[in-house]
Amino acid sequence: MILLTGFEPLGSQPLNPSWAAAQAARDLLREAGFPVTAVELPCVFGAAGSVLRNALDDLAPELVVCIGQAGGREKVSLERVAINCDDAPIPDNSGNQPVDVPVVPGGPAAYFTSLPVKAALLAVDRADIPVEISQTAGTYVCNHTFYTLMHELTSRPGVRGGFVHVPFAPDQVEQGSTALSPPALSPPAPSLPVASMAEAIAAVVRTSLSQPSGAIQPSGTIQPGIARSSRVALAAGSLH
């Protein structure tokens, strides 16, 4: 079983493309014969982790890909690191705004994804979808969920997982403005069609099922003879 998760809309935003992408990717993968379930998470510290843990218990997946929105990014971002820190620049959907609070008290400072992000990077790029590797998932509910996932997987041998951020969807961005700022202050924010996000997620899933773990290798290579495309990128990431 493969588990995909996305989030409910944040605040007054009309939609969250992460949930739309999770559902669309689920449908693509099911059409290809993969057993896939998609679960919507609340955009709330603590509650998101609880819903995720329940899904892990109920479904016993072998692969988990959590998806979140990173408004302002231009590309699908394959996250590499989850850190043990909740530090919210804005309140979540329940009004919580933790500052420098550990996701798991006493837990490790960070976890690496167990998805093969370099191989997935190439797979998404081959689908002609803008993609990058991000070194930070921020300190908001997305990172909270990513860290919770990786912490849970330490006690679930054989299960792999990771996190993918997606840009705004076109419907969230009005011409001459961003989804967060008035037209006079900002140009339009970058966006990506949900169908492209779904294709990227499906490519990540297929690659993860066919490639070994995403653990860092001393050689820094993916496979002999595979060169990185000039279109793919590494990103430092941002708070979101």
C-alpha positions, 0 to 999 in steps of 0.5 A, a space after each residue: 500500500 502507498 499512502 499519499 497525504 495533502 493538507 486542507 486549505 490554509 486560512 482563507 485560501 480557497 484550496 490547497 493544491 497539495 490535497 488536489 495533487 495527492 488525489 490526482 496522483 492517487 488516481 494516476 497511480 491507481 490507473 497504473 495498477 498501484 494500490 494507493 490511498 490519499 488522506 487529507 491532513 488538517 493544517 494544525 500542529 499536533 492534529 496533522 501528526 495524529 491523523 497521519 499516525 492513525 493512517 499509518 496504523 490503519 493502512 500499514 503502507 510500505 511507502 508514504 509521500 506527504 505533500 504540502 504547499 510552498 507558496 512562492 516557490 516555482 518548482 516541485 521541491 523534494 525535501 531532504 531534511 526534517 528538523 525537530 522544531 515548530 516555529 510558526 510565522 503565522 497561526 495554523 488553522 486552530 490559531 496555534 503559533 508555537 515558537 521554538 517548540 520541539 516536534 518531539 521532545 527529546 527527539 533527534 535534531 533532524 531526520 533525512 528523507 528515506 526517498 531516493 531524492 536524486 533519482 526522483 529529481 531526474 524522473 520528474 525532470 524527464 517528465 518536463 516538470 520543474 523540480 528541485 531538491 530543497 534542504 529545508 521544509 521550513 518550520 511550519 506544519 509541513 515540517 512538523 508533519 515531515 518530522 512526525 512521519 520520519 520519527 514514526 518510521 523509525 519504529 516501522 521497519 521497511 517503511 519508507 517516506 518523505 515530503 514533497 512541496 508544491 507551488 501555488 496552483 494557477 487558481 490561487 494566483 490572480 493576474 497582477 497579484 500573489 495569493 498573499 499580496 495586493 496587486 500594487 505590491 507584488 507581481 504574480 506568484 509562481 504557479 504550476 497546474 495541479 495535473 503537473 504536480 500529480 505527474 511529479 508525485 506519481 514519478 516520485 512514487 514510481 522511482 521510490 518503489 524501484 530505487 534503494 533508500 534515499 540515504 546519503 551515499 559516499 559517492 554522491 551519485 545516483 547510477 553510473 552513466 546518468 548525468 543531471 539535467 541542466 534544468 534541475 536545481 538544488 534549493 535552499 528552501 524557505 519558511 512556509 
